Amino acid sequence: MFEECRLFQARDFVSLLEPCFLMCRVFGLFPYKITSDRRQIVHSNWRFICSLITMLATILTLAYVMYEFDFTDDLEKRNVPGLLQGNCYMFLTLLISISSMFYINSKLKFLQQLNVISSKFPEKTLIKISRVVHAKDIFGFLILFAQVGSGHTQDNRGILINAFGLYLTIMVYTLDMIYVDCVYVIYAGFKNVNKHLQDLRKFINRKPHLLRRDYHRYQNPIILSELKSLKEKHHDLSESVQQLNNVFGFQIGTTVALTFTEVTFSIYFLLLQEINKKNLESKNQIWYWHFVRSMTYHFIKFLVIIFTCETTKNESLQTGNLIHKMLIRIADLDVKQELQLFSLQLLHRSNTFDGRGIAIDATLLKAG
C-alpha cells in the first residue's frame, strides 16, 4: 500500500486523497474499500458495519459529555456563553459526522466518477495536485495533533471534554478537506479543458486556410473531434459539481454555520476579556484553545474552502469566454456549429458551489 501511495507524487485519485482516506478509516467514516490495483473504490459491508458502530459510540459519548458539560456544575457557577458555545460546537460537529453516513451510496458514486475523470489527467497534473493537497492535509493534521498536550488538566471531566472536542475537530477537518480536495480536482479538470481550448484557439489562428467555408468537416477532423472531446469532458465536470453539491451540501452548509458560530463566540470572549480584564476559565469551553487560536483555525479553514470554490467557479466561467472568443474568428460552419453547441451546454450549467442554499463563494466573506 505504502509503496504505491507516493506522498507528494500521487499518480491516481486514491493516492491523491490517501491522507484523508486514512484518517476516515481511523474515525470509522470510510465504509468503502480500495481494490488491490488501487484504481477503484467499492462498497464494503464490513467497514459499513464498523462505521455504524463508530457513529453510535460517538453519539453515546457526545450525550455523556454534554451531560457532564451542562449539568454537573452548580447553576451559579455556570458560564452561560461558554455553555452555549460548547453545545453549539458539539451539536454542529455531530451533524456533520452523521450527514456523512446518510450519503454513503451517493458519495461512493461521486468518488468513482471523480476517479474516472482524474484518470484522464496527465501524470504531471496529478503530481502537481498532490503536492498542494498532501501539503495542506498533512500540515493541518500535524497542527491539530500538536494540540493533544495543550488540553492537559487535572480534572478528569475536563480531560474527557477536551479530548472529545479535539476528536470532533479532527473528524470535521478530515471531512471538510475531502470536500476541498474534490473541488480542487474539479478545478484541475476545468483548467485542463481551458488549456486545450487555448491551444486549439492558437491553432485556428495560425491555420486560417483550414477554416474556409468550402471545407468539408472531414477535411478538418482534428478541430471537430477535439471540440467534441472537450465538450464531453466539460459535461462530466459539470455533472461532478452537481453531485458534489448534492453529496456534500448539508455538510458544507453546517460547516459554514459552525465557522460563524465559533468566530462569533471567540470574538465575544476576547472582547469580554479585554473589557472586564477577566480571565475566562478554559475548562468551561469545549474548544480549549485560546480564543485567538480557535478563531484563527476556523477562519483559515473557511478561507481555504471559499478560495478553492471561488477559483474553481471562475475557472469554469473562463471556458465560456474562450468559446465566445473562438466564435468571433471562426468562419467554418461545422466548427462554428460545434462551438455553438458547446456554448449552449455552458448556458445550462452554472457550476456554482452551494451548501443547501448557501452559496460557497466570496460573498460569504462580505457577509462575515
C-alpha positions as CSV (number, residue, x, y, z in Angstrom):
1,M,0.0,0.0,0.0
2,F,2.7,2.5,1.0
3,E,4.8,1.6,-2.0
4,E,2.0,2.6,-4.4
5,C,0.9,5.6,-2.4
6,R,3.6,8.1,-3.1
7,L,3.4,11.1,-0.9
8,F,3.5,14.3,-3.0
9,Q,3.9,12.1,-6.1
10,A,0.4,10.8,-6.5
11,R,-0.5,9.3,-9.9
12,D,-4.1,8.3,-9.2
13,F,-7.1,9.6,-7.4
14,V,-6.9,7.2,-4.5
15,S,-3.3,8.2,-3.7
16,L,-4.3,11.8,-4.0
17,L,-6.8,11.6,-1.2
18,E,-4.9,8.9,0.8
19,P,-4.2,11.2,3.8
20,C,-7.9,12.0,4.3
21,F,-9.0,8.4,3.5
22,L,-6.5,7.1,6.1
23,M,-8.0,9.5,8.7
24,C,-11.5,8.5,7.7
25,R,-10.6,4.9,8.4
26,V,-9.3,5.8,11.8
27,F,-12.5,7.6,12.7
28,G,-14.7,4.9,11.1
29,L,-16.1,7.2,8.4
30,F,-14.9,5.2,5.4
31,P,-17.4,2.4,4.6
32,Y,-15.5,1.6,1.4
33,K,-12.6,-0.4,0.3
34,I,-10.0,0.2,-2.3
35,T,-9.2,-2.5,-4.8
36,S,-5.8,-4.2,-4.9
37,D,-4.9,-2.3,-8.1
38,R,-5.8,1.0,-6.3
39,R,-7.9,2.1,-9.3
40,Q,-11.4,1.7,-7.8
41,I,-13.3,2.5,-4.7
42,V,-16.1,0.0,-3.9
43,H,-18.6,-0.6,-1.0
44,S,-17.6,-2.7,1.9
45,N,-20.2,-4.3,4.2
46,W,-17.7,-4.9,7.0
47,R,-16.5,-1.4,7.0
48,F,-20.1,-0.1,6.8
49,I,-20.9,-2.0,10.0
50,C,-17.8,-0.6,11.6
51,S,-18.8,2.9,10.6
52,L,-22.3,2.4,12.2
53,I,-20.7,1.1,15.4
54,T,-18.3,4.0,15.5
55,M,-21.1,6.5,14.9
56,L,-23.2,5.0,17.6
57,A,-20.3,5.2,20.0
58,T,-19.7,8.8,19.1
59,I,-23.4,9.7,19.7
60,L,-23.4,8.0,23.1
61,T,-20.1,9.7,24.1
62,L,-21.5,13.0,23.0
63,A,-24.6,12.5,25.1
64,Y,-22.4,11.7,28.2
65,V,-20.1,14.6,27.5
66,M,-22.9,17.1,27.1
67,Y,-24.5,15.8,30.3
68,E,-21.2,16.3,32.2
69,F,-20.7,19.7,30.5
70,D,-24.2,21.0,31.2
71,F,-25.5,19.6,34.4
72,T,-22.6,18.7,36.8
73,D,-21.8,22.3,37.9
74,D,-23.9,24.3,40.2
75,L,-26.2,26.8,38.5
76,E,-24.4,29.8,40.0
77,K,-21.1,28.6,38.7
78,R,-22.1,28.1,35.1
79,N,-20.8,30.2,32.3
80,V,-23.8,30.6,30.1
81,P,-22.0,31.9,26.9
82,G,-19.4,29.1,27.4
83,L,-22.2,26.5,27.7
84,L,-23.8,27.9,24.5
85,Q,-20.5,27.7,22.6
86,G,-19.8,24.2,23.8
87,N,-23.3,22.9,23.0
88,C,-23.4,24.5,19.6
89,Y,-19.9,23.2,18.7
90,M,-20.7,19.6,19.7
91,F,-24.2,19.6,18.1
92,L,-23.0,21.0,14.8
93,T,-19.9,18.7,14.5
94,L,-22.2,15.7,15.3
95,L,-24.5,16.8,12.5
96,I,-21.5,16.9,10.1
97,S,-20.4,13.4,11.0
98,I,-23.9,12.0,10.8
99,S,-24.5,13.6,7.5
100,S,-21.5,11.7,6.1
101,M,-23.3,8.4,6.9
102,F,-26.6,9.4,5.2
103,Y,-24.9,9.9,1.8
104,I,-22.8,6.7,1.6
105,N,-24.1,5.4,-1.7
106,S,-24.2,8.8,-3.5
107,K,-20.8,9.7,-2.1
108,L,-19.4,6.4,-3.5
109,K,-20.8,7.2,-6.9
110,F,-19.3,10.6,-6.8
111,L,-15.9,9.4,-5.8
112,Q,-16.0,6.8,-8.5
113,Q,-16.9,9.4,-11.1
114,L,-14.2,11.7,-10.0
115,N,-11.8,8.8,-10.1
116,V,-12.7,8.2,-13.7
117,I,-12.3,11.9,-14.6
118,S,-8.9,12.3,-12.9
119,S,-7.6,9.1,-14.6
120,K,-7.6,11.1,-17.8
121,F,-5.4,13.8,-16.3
122,P,-1.7,14.0,-17.4
123,E,0.7,12.5,-14.9
124,K,2.3,15.9,-14.3
125,T,-1.0,17.4,-13.4
126,L,-1.7,14.7,-10.8
127,I,1.7,15.2,-9.3
128,K,1.2,18.9,-9.1
129,I,-2.2,18.5,-7.5
130,S,-0.8,16.0,-5.0
131,R,1.8,18.4,-3.8
132,V,-0.8,21.0,-2.9
133,V,-3.3,18.5,-1.5
134,H,-0.9,16.5,0.6
135,A,0.9,19.5,2.0
136,K,-2.4,21.1,3.0
137,D,-3.9,18.0,4.6
138,I,-0.8,16.8,6.4
139,F,0.0,20.3,7.7
140,G,-3.5,20.6,9.1
141,F,-3.4,17.2,10.8
142,L,0.0,18.0,12.4
143,I,-1.3,21.3,13.7
144,L,-4.4,19.6,15.2
145,F,-2.5,16.7,16.7
146,A,0.0,19.1,18.2
147,Q,-2.8,20.3,20.5
148,V,-3.1,17.0,22.3
149,G,-0.9,18.1,25.1
150,S,-2.3,21.6,25.3
151,G,-5.5,20.4,26.8
152,H,-3.9,18.9,29.9
153,T,-5.9,19.3,33.1
154,Q,-6.1,17.6,36.4
155,D,-9.9,17.4,36.2
156,N,-11.0,14.1,34.7
157,R,-14.1,15.7,33.3
158,G,-12.1,18.4,31.7
159,I,-9.8,15.8,30.1
160,L,-12.7,14.0,28.7
161,I,-14.4,17.1,27.3
162,N,-11.1,18.4,25.8
163,A,-10.2,15.0,24.2
164,F,-13.6,14.6,22.7
165,G,-13.6,18.1,21.5
166,L,-10.3,17.5,19.7
167,Y,-11.7,14.2,18.3
168,L,-14.6,16.0,16.8
169,T,-12.4,18.8,15.4
170,I,-10.1,16.4,13.6
171,M,-13.0,14.4,12.3
172,V,-14.7,17.5,10.9
173,Y,-11.4,18.8,9.4
174,T,-11.0,15.5,7.6
175,L,-14.4,15.6,6.1
176,D,-14.0,19.2,5.1
177,M,-10.7,18.5,3.5
178,I,-12.1,15.7,1.4
179,Y,-14.6,18.3,0.1
180,V,-11.8,20.8,-0.7
181,D,-9.7,18.1,-2.3
182,C,-12.6,17.1,-4.6
183,V,-13.2,20.7,-5.6
184,Y,-9.5,21.1,-6.3
185,V,-9.6,18.0,-8.6
186,I,-12.6,19.5,-10.4
187,Y,-10.7,22.8,-10.7
188,A,-7.8,21.0,-12.3
189,G,-10.2,19.4,-14.8
190,F,-11.7,22.8,-15.8
191,K,-8.2,24.2,-16.1
192,N,-7.1,21.3,-18.3
193,V,-10.2,21.9,-20.6
194,N,-9.4,25.6,-20.8
195,K,-5.7,24.9,-21.6
196,H,-6.7,22.7,-24.6
197,L,-9.2,25.3,-25.7
198,Q,-6.4,28.0,-25.7
199,D,-4.1,25.7,-27.7
200,L,-7.0,25.0,-30.1
201,R,-7.6,28.7,-30.5
202,K,-3.9,29.3,-31.3
203,F,-4.0,26.5,-33.8
204,I,-7.0,28.1,-35.5
205,N,-5.4,31.5,-35.6
206,R,-2.3,30.0,-37.2
207,K,-4.2,28.0,-39.8
208,P,-6.9,30.2,-41.2
209,H,-6.9,28.3,-44.5
210,L,-8.2,25.3,-42.7
211,L,-11.4,27.1,-41.8
212,R,-12.7,28.3,-45.2
213,R,-16.4,27.8,-45.7
214,D,-16.0,25.3,-48.6
215,Y,-14.0,22.9,-46.5
216,H,-15.9,19.8,-45.6
217,R,-15.9,18.7,-41.9
218,Y,-14.0,15.5,-42.7
219,Q,-11.2,17.6,-44.2
220,N,-10.7,19.2,-40.9
221,P,-11.4,16.4,-38.3
222,I,-8.9,17.4,-35.7
223,I,-10.6,20.6,-34.5
224,L,-14.1,19.0,-34.5
225,S,-13.0,15.9,-32.7
226,E,-11.1,17.9,-30.1
227,L,-14.1,20.2,-29.5
228,K,-16.4,17.2,-29.0
229,S,-13.9,15.7,-26.6
230,L,-13.6,18.9,-24.6
231,K,-17.4,19.3,-24.6
232,E,-17.8,15.9,-23.1
233,K,-15.1,16.5,-20.5
234,H,-16.7,19.7,-19.5
235,H,-20.1,18.0,-19.2
236,D,-18.6,15.3,-16.9
237,L,-17.0,18.0,-14.8
238,S,-20.3,19.9,-14.6
239,E,-22.1,16.7,-13.5
240,S,-19.4,16.3,-10.8
241,V,-20.1,19.8,-9.5
242,Q,-23.8,18.9,-9.3
243,Q,-23.1,15.7,-7.5
244,L,-20.7,17.4,-5.2
245,N,-23.4,19.9,-4.1
246,N,-25.9,17.0,-3.5
247,V,-23.5,14.9,-1.5
248,F,-21.6,17.5,0.5
249,G,-24.2,20.3,0.5
250,F,-25.5,19.6,4.1
251,Q,-22.0,19.1,5.4
252,I,-20.5,22.2,4.0
253,G,-23.6,24.3,4.9
254,T,-23.2,23.1,8.5
255,T,-19.5,23.9,8.4
256,V,-20.3,27.5,7.4
257,A,-22.7,27.7,10.4
258,L,-20.1,26.2,12.7
259,T,-17.5,28.7,11.5
260,F,-19.7,31.7,12.0
261,T,-20.7,30.4,15.4
262,E,-17.2,29.8,16.6
263,V,-15.8,33.0,15.3
264,T,-18.6,35.0,16.9
265,F,-18.2,33.4,20.3
266,S,-14.4,33.8,20.1
267,I,-14.7,37.5,19.3
268,Y,-17.2,37.8,22.2
269,F,-14.9,36.2,24.7
270,L,-12.0,38.3,23.5
271,L,-13.9,41.5,23.9
272,L,-15.2,40.4,27.3
273,Q,-11.8,39.5,28.5
274,E,-10.4,42.8,27.2
275,I,-13.2,45.0,28.6
276,N,-13.6,43.3,32.0
277,K,-9.9,42.3,32.3
278,K,-11.3,38.9,33.3
279,N,-9.6,35.6,32.5
280,L,-12.2,33.2,31.4
281,E,-11.7,29.6,32.5
282,S,-10.9,27.4,29.5
283,K,-12.5,24.4,31.2
284,N,-15.9,25.8,30.6
285,Q,-15.4,25.6,26.8
286,I,-15.4,22.5,24.7
287,W,-12.9,24.2,22.4
288,Y,-10.0,24.6,24.8
289,W,-7.6,26.6,22.7
290,H,-7.0,30.2,23.4
291,F,-9.7,32.3,21.7
292,V,-7.3,33.7,19.1
293,R,-6.2,30.2,18.1
294,S,-9.7,29.0,17.8
295,M,-10.8,31.9,15.7
296,T,-7.7,31.7,13.5
297,Y,-8.1,28.0,12.9
298,H,-11.8,28.2,11.8
299,F,-11.2,31.4,9.8
300,I,-8.2,29.9,7.9
301,K,-10.1,26.7,7.1
302,F,-13.1,28.8,6.0
303,L,-10.8,30.8,3.7
304,V,-9.3,27.6,2.2
305,I,-12.9,26.4,1.4
306,I,-14.0,29.7,-0.1
307,F,-10.8,30.3,-2.1
308,T,-11.0,26.8,-3.6
309,C,-14.6,27.0,-4.6
310,E,-14.3,30.6,-5.9
311,T,-11.2,29.7,-8.0
312,T,-12.9,26.7,-9.5
313,K,-16.1,28.6,-10.3
314,N,-14.0,31.3,-12.1
315,E,-12.1,28.7,-14.0
316,S,-15.4,27.2,-15.2
317,L,-16.6,30.6,-16.3
318,Q,-13.4,31.1,-18.3
319,T,-14.5,28.3,-20.6
320,G,-17.4,30.4,-21.8
321,N,-15.1,33.4,-22.5
322,L,-12.8,31.2,-24.6
323,I,-15.7,29.7,-26.6
324,H,-17.1,33.2,-27.4
325,K,-13.7,34.5,-28.5
326,M,-13.3,31.5,-30.8
327,L,-16.8,32.0,-32.3
328,I,-15.8,35.5,-33.3
329,R,-13.0,34.4,-35.6
330,I,-14.5,31.1,-36.9
331,A,-15.8,31.0,-40.5
332,D,-16.2,27.3,-40.9
333,L,-19.8,26.3,-40.4
334,D,-19.2,22.9,-38.9
335,V,-16.8,24.2,-36.4
336,K,-19.0,27.2,-35.6
337,Q,-21.9,24.8,-35.0
338,E,-19.9,22.7,-32.6
339,L,-18.8,25.8,-30.7
340,Q,-22.4,27.0,-30.5
341,L,-23.5,23.6,-29.1
342,F,-20.7,23.9,-26.6
343,S,-21.8,27.4,-25.7
344,L,-25.4,26.2,-25.3
345,Q,-24.2,23.5,-22.9
346,L,-22.4,26.1,-20.8
347,L,-25.6,28.2,-20.6
348,H,-27.4,25.3,-18.8
349,R,-24.5,24.9,-16.3
350,S,-23.9,27.4,-13.6
351,N,-21.1,25.3,-11.9
352,T,-21.6,27.1,-8.6
353,F,-21.0,25.5,-5.2
354,D,-23.6,25.6,-2.5
355,G,-24.4,24.2,0.8
356,R,-28.1,23.7,1.0
357,G,-29.0,27.2,-0.3
358,I,-25.8,28.8,1.0
359,A,-23.6,29.9,-1.9
360,I,-20.0,28.9,-1.2
361,D,-18.1,31.8,-2.7
362,A,-16.5,35.2,-1.9
363,T,-19.9,36.7,-0.9
364,L,-19.7,34.8,2.4
365,L,-16.6,36.8,3.4
366,K,-18.6,40.0,2.8
367,A,-21.5,38.6,4.9
368,G,-19.0,37.8,7.7
